[in-house]
Amino acid sequence: MPLRDTSRQIFRATLDRLQIPTVMQRQIHYDENLLHVGGTRYAMDGFRHIKIVSAGKAAVPMAASLMDILAPQVARGQTLDGIVVGTTLAERHGLRSLLGGHPVPTEQSFLAAAAVLGYLSDSDRETLVFFLISGGASTMLEQPLDSATTLADTAAFHQVLVHSGLRIQEMNTLRKHFSAVKGGRLAVAAANATKCTLLISDVPEGALDVIGSGPTLPDPSTVADCHAIVRERREVLPFSDRLMEFFTSALPETPKADHPAFLRASAFALLSSSDLCIEAARLAEQAGFYVVVDNACDDWNYETAAEYLLQRIATLRQTHKKVCLLSVGEISVKVEHGEGIGGRNQHFVLECAARIAESGQRVTVLSAGSDGIDGNSRAAGGVADETTVKRAEEMGWSVSSALKRFDSHTLLEALGDTLTTGPTGNNVRDLRMFLSES
């Protein structure tokens, strides 16, 4: 079997092992009247109202799975309901379902934020709120802190960040201070309630407050950080005059860990990129590969990451006949011009293809998003090897030209080398896989 096909099989099987309903059933369970969520226990007879707010790319399966666990145990006099803001609608009794905008906020994102804030407004000490947050929530649930900021301003702000090349922490520092629902402000909206946040992590390990721009967690970033980013990275932040004035003004600070809203609050990561890596490694080992994990290039520029990882696989090939190099996380691609179709994963794959052709290496590379979405394309990612450049040229395509136009998807699709899964209902970052056998 060609390694291109092997890499696809490993990726798809990895996603199958990370199904959210299975994970939630394993992590959340009842013991008589006590609900166990990770290491936290809740005496459920102390609550009259149980609310669910689920937002992000995994919003629908997370909310539906939690309802499956909670609904059979609802006691007389208790209420259980929720709001789901996702990429698809949840067809489930008790859940109000709304669509959120992605990859930039839309009018639906504004409506969703208003609905959630209204839903939380009557939360009291007899209310338990489950916040289910996954990647994508930043744009699906949005309300500008400055009420005079328009939808067009908001969309432009998010679009600038996507193309800026800033690190995810820097982008989220700006997002948190821009928004009335991010950076812990959603928790403040339900200040008197007991709150449990369950997260599907699409960010570096240990940075839970970055997921969905941390709507329910204390924000460690500050207004001073915000001002510094805008001042020092101004060349990649072409904000409108209005937005620049907002970000250089005396912004209100986001809620910190000592805020009363966090006294009865807990947070727990159900899945993260480490789970993605662990499952992929198991499958690669079962396929007979010697597996090495190297996540050092997380958040690197795509060119630097490609050079580094190709050098690593070249070194490993010297001592192992059948080797798999895995890397999880996200690399950055600054889109400077062009209106092509693609995303960071397919762009990375094409960059690797060009370098493989120059070096003469025999290696296959796959890069794909666990959410099934790569940029503005319909693919999750792509696959390339030592034949990619030659096959492209035989069909009249130029890899270097596609890279310059940021049009990776069009070329890879013509070669049959895109990886299409459709939206997965999950989001635990990207997986890069390098395979070689001699």
Secondary structure, DSSP 8 states (H G I E B T S, - for coil): --HHHHHHHHHHHHHHTT-HHHHHHHHEEEETTEEEETTEEEEGGG-SEEEEEEESTTHHHHHHHHHHHHGGG--TT-EEEEEEEESS----TTEEEEE---SS--HHHHHHHHHHHHHHTT--TTEEEEEEEETTHHHHS--BSSTT--HHHHHHHHHHHHTT---HHHHHHHHHHHBSSTTTHHHHHTTTSEEEEEEE--SSTT-GGGGGG-TTS-----HHHHHHHHHHTGGG----HHHHHHHTS-------TTSGGGTTEEEEEEE-HHHHHHHHHHHHHHTT-EEEE--TTTT-BHHHHHHHHHHHHHHHHTT-SEEEEEEEE--B----S------HHHHHHHHHHHHHHHHT---EEEEEETTS--TTSSSSEEEE-TTHHHHHHHTT--HHHHHHHT-HHHHHHHHT-EE-----S----EEEEEEEE-
